[in-house]
Amino acid sequence: MKRLTSMLLALLMLVGMALAEETPDDTLMGNWYGLWADTPFHLMLAENDEFQMSAGDFSCAGRWWQTEDGDYYLASPDMIGGMLLRETGSGLAFRFKQMEDMEILLARSMDEWTTPLVVRTDTPLEAFQGTWAVESARNGSERMLNLEPDEDGTPQMLCTVAGTEITLHPNQENAPDITATATWENGTLRTGTLSGWGEQGEKVIITIFQTEDGGMYATLEISVADMSGTLTLTLVPVE
């Protein structure tokens, strides 16, 4: 009898574990916020497997469920193609299934994306010297995956700093490097407007700085025709 009871308890535990794996974690429920370039992005996950999403003037609703690989799939009759959601160490990452080169990071508060980085103003010029590669790239909370390290972990070169000269490496076929003298002020290197960045004649201003926590960052203020945007890049040194 005791053996049968033990077997039943073990079976119930296994069933419970299986259900727990197939059921979305309660910590996912509720509101999530992102910044898709300059557009506020909102996702609400409900306990009845329904969701609501909005980005600017666009909104849709539908169902969501967990897939076999542990991520989540979202489907809406208002959308062509599905949407994917995965957990990160600090929140969620959302992307449209047909767009593999970007995803939108989500947090519980929009403040995560609108609070500016705290720049360290006493960083010596020597700390900026050398070649820098891109570890991560964001436009708002939108990750620009095409600028980040490739599948084998090889990072994309961004620039080389020598004194106050910055040489940008566009990483595009037949695109020449661009060298400019930057202004050094309050622990920050900043160029003027540079032409010839990218295939569409984009103009760019690059600012390199260190934050209070020791991280090295760059912002790229990019403009082309009547459009503009700012990318925030996390940098790593190239040995």
C-alpha positions as CSV (number, residue, x, y, z in Angstrom):
1,M,0.0,0.0,0.0
2,K,2.8,2.4,1.0
3,R,4.6,1.5,-2.3
4,L,1.4,2.3,-4.3
5,T,1.0,5.6,-2.5
6,S,4.5,6.5,-3.2
7,M,4.1,5.7,-6.9
8,L,0.9,7.8,-7.1
9,L,2.7,10.7,-5.4
10,A,5.6,10.5,-7.8
11,L,3.2,10.3,-10.8
12,L,1.3,13.4,-9.5
13,M,4.6,15.3,-9.1
14,L,5.6,14.4,-12.7
15,V,2.3,15.5,-14.1
16,G,2.5,18.8,-12.1
17,M,6.0,19.4,-13.5
18,A,4.8,18.8,-17.0
19,L,1.9,21.2,-16.6
20,A,4.2,23.8,-15.1
21,E,6.4,23.6,-18.2
22,E,3.5,24.1,-20.5
23,T,1.7,26.8,-18.6
24,P,3.1,30.4,-19.0
25,D,4.8,31.7,-15.9
26,D,2.5,34.0,-13.8
27,T,5.4,36.6,-13.7
28,L,4.7,37.2,-17.5
29,M,1.2,38.4,-16.9
30,G,0.4,42.1,-17.1
31,N,1.8,45.1,-18.8
32,W,5.1,45.4,-20.7
33,Y,6.6,48.5,-22.3
34,G,9.1,49.2,-25.0
35,L,10.2,52.0,-27.3
36,W,10.1,51.0,-31.0
37,A,12.5,53.7,-32.3
38,D,10.6,56.8,-31.1
39,T,7.2,55.0,-30.9
40,P,5.9,53.8,-27.5
41,F,5.1,50.1,-27.6
42,H,2.7,48.4,-25.1
43,L,2.0,44.7,-24.7
44,M,-0.5,43.3,-22.1
45,L,-0.6,39.5,-21.5
46,A,-3.7,38.2,-19.8
47,E,-4.3,35.0,-17.9
48,N,-6.9,33.8,-20.3
49,D,-4.2,33.4,-23.0
50,E,-5.2,36.6,-24.7
51,F,-3.1,39.7,-25.4
52,Q,-3.4,43.3,-26.5
53,M,-0.7,45.2,-28.3
54,S,-0.3,48.8,-29.4
55,A,2.4,50.8,-31.1
56,G,1.5,54.4,-31.9
57,D,-1.8,54.4,-33.8
58,F,-1.7,50.7,-34.4
59,S,-3.3,48.1,-32.1
60,C,-4.2,44.5,-32.3
61,A,-5.4,41.6,-30.0
62,G,-5.2,37.9,-30.1
63,R,-4.1,34.7,-28.3
64,W,-0.7,33.7,-27.0
65,W,0.8,30.3,-25.9
66,Q,4.0,28.7,-25.0
67,T,5.9,26.7,-27.6
68,E,7.9,23.5,-27.2
69,D,11.2,25.3,-27.0
70,G,10.0,27.4,-24.0
71,D,9.4,30.7,-25.9
72,Y,5.9,32.1,-26.7
73,Y,3.9,32.6,-29.9
74,L,1.4,35.4,-30.4
75,A,-1.3,35.3,-33.2
76,S,-3.8,37.9,-34.2
77,P,-6.4,38.0,-36.9
78,D,-5.3,41.6,-37.5
79,M,-1.7,40.6,-38.3
80,I,-0.2,38.8,-41.3
81,G,2.3,36.4,-39.8
82,G,2.8,35.6,-36.1
83,M,4.9,37.2,-33.4
84,L,7.4,35.7,-31.1
85,L,8.2,36.4,-27.4
86,R,11.1,35.2,-25.3
87,E,12.3,35.8,-21.8
88,T,15.5,37.6,-21.2
89,G,17.5,38.1,-18.0
90,S,15.8,41.4,-17.3
91,G,12.5,41.3,-19.2
92,L,11.0,40.1,-22.5
93,A,12.1,40.4,-26.1
94,F,9.4,40.7,-28.8
95,R,9.7,40.3,-32.6
96,F,7.7,39.8,-35.7
97,K,8.3,36.4,-37.1
98,Q,9.1,37.7,-40.5
99,M,11.7,40.2,-39.2
100,E,14.7,38.4,-38.1
101,D,17.1,41.3,-37.8
102,M,15.3,43.2,-35.0
103,E,13.5,42.6,-31.8
104,I,12.0,45.0,-29.2
105,L,13.1,44.7,-25.6
106,L,10.3,45.1,-23.1
107,A,10.3,46.1,-19.4
108,R,7.8,46.7,-16.7
109,S,8.2,50.5,-17.0
110,M,8.8,52.9,-19.9
111,D,11.3,54.6,-17.6
112,E,13.8,51.8,-18.5
113,W,14.0,53.2,-22.0
114,T,13.5,56.9,-21.5
115,T,15.9,57.5,-18.6
116,P,19.2,58.8,-20.1
117,L,22.5,57.2,-19.3
118,V,24.6,59.0,-16.7
119,V,27.8,60.1,-18.4
120,R,31.0,60.1,-16.5
121,T,32.6,63.5,-17.0
122,D,36.1,62.8,-15.7
123,T,37.1,59.9,-17.9
124,P,40.6,60.5,-19.2
125,L,41.2,60.7,-23.0
126,E,43.5,57.6,-22.7
127,A,40.5,55.4,-21.9
128,F,39.1,56.0,-25.4
129,Q,42.2,55.0,-27.3
130,G,42.2,51.9,-29.6
131,T,39.7,50.0,-31.7
132,W,36.1,49.5,-30.6
133,A,33.5,47.0,-31.7
134,V,29.7,46.8,-31.1
135,E,28.5,44.5,-28.4
136,S,24.8,45.6,-28.6
137,A,22.9,48.2,-30.6
138,R,19.5,49.8,-29.8
139,N,17.2,52.3,-31.3
140,G,15.0,53.1,-28.3
141,S,14.4,49.5,-27.0
142,E,14.6,48.0,-30.5
143,R,17.7,45.8,-30.8
144,M,19.4,46.2,-34.2
145,L,20.6,42.6,-34.5
146,N,22.3,43.2,-37.8
147,L,24.8,45.5,-36.0
148,E,25.6,43.0,-33.2
149,P,28.1,40.1,-33.2
150,D,27.3,37.4,-35.7
151,E,26.5,33.8,-35.0
152,D,30.1,32.8,-34.2
153,G,30.4,35.7,-31.8
154,T,32.6,37.9,-34.1
155,P,31.8,41.6,-33.3
156,Q,31.5,44.3,-35.9
157,M,34.1,47.0,-35.8
158,L,32.8,50.5,-35.2
159,C,35.7,52.8,-34.9
160,T,39.3,53.4,-34.0
161,V,40.3,56.3,-31.7
162,A,43.8,57.8,-32.0
163,G,44.2,61.0,-29.9
164,T,41.0,63.0,-30.7
165,E,40.8,61.5,-34.2
166,I,37.9,59.0,-34.8
167,T,38.0,56.6,-37.8
168,L,34.6,55.1,-38.5
169,H,34.5,51.6,-40.1
170,P,31.2,51.4,-42.0
171,N,31.4,47.6,-42.4
172,Q,29.8,47.8,-45.9
173,E,31.3,46.5,-49.1
174,N,33.3,49.2,-50.9
175,A,32.5,51.8,-48.3
176,P,35.7,53.6,-47.2
177,D,36.6,54.5,-43.6
178,I,35.7,58.0,-42.5
179,T,38.2,59.9,-40.3
180,A,37.3,63.1,-38.4
181,T,38.7,65.1,-35.6
182,A,36.4,65.0,-32.6
183,T,35.8,67.6,-29.9
184,W,37.0,66.5,-26.4
185,E,34.9,68.0,-23.6
186,N,33.7,66.8,-20.2
187,G,35.0,63.3,-20.7
188,T,33.2,62.9,-24.1
189,L,34.4,62.6,-27.7
190,R,32.0,64.0,-30.3
191,T,32.4,64.6,-34.0
192,G,30.7,67.0,-36.3
193,T,28.3,65.8,-39.0
194,L,30.0,63.2,-41.2
195,S,28.8,62.4,-44.7
196,G,29.2,59.1,-46.6
197,W,27.9,56.7,-43.9
198,G,25.9,53.9,-45.4
199,E,24.5,53.1,-48.8
200,Q,21.9,55.9,-48.9
201,G,24.2,58.8,-48.2
202,E,23.4,58.9,-44.6
203,K,25.0,61.6,-42.4
204,V,26.1,60.7,-38.9
205,I,27.4,62.3,-35.7
206,I,29.2,60.0,-33.3
207,T,29.6,60.6,-29.6
208,I,31.6,58.3,-27.4
209,F,31.4,58.3,-23.6
210,Q,31.8,56.2,-20.5
211,T,29.0,55.8,-17.9
212,E,29.4,55.9,-14.1
213,D,29.3,52.1,-14.0
214,G,32.3,51.9,-16.3
215,G,30.6,50.9,-19.5
216,M,31.7,52.4,-22.8
217,Y,29.0,53.6,-25.2
218,A,28.6,55.4,-28.4
219,T,25.6,57.2,-29.9
220,L,25.1,57.5,-33.7
221,E,22.8,60.3,-34.7
222,I,21.9,59.3,-38.2
223,S,19.9,61.3,-40.7
224,V,19.0,60.6,-44.3
225,A,16.5,62.7,-46.4
226,D,13.9,63.9,-44.0
227,M,14.3,61.0,-41.5
228,S,16.6,60.8,-38.5
229,G,17.2,58.6,-35.5
230,T,19.7,57.8,-32.8
231,L,21.3,54.5,-32.1
232,T,22.8,53.6,-28.7
233,L,25.7,51.2,-28.9
234,T,27.5,49.3,-26.2
235,L,31.2,49.0,-27.0
236,V,33.9,46.5,-26.3
237,P,37.6,46.9,-27.0
238,V,39.3,45.0,-29.7
239,E,42.5,43.5,-28.5
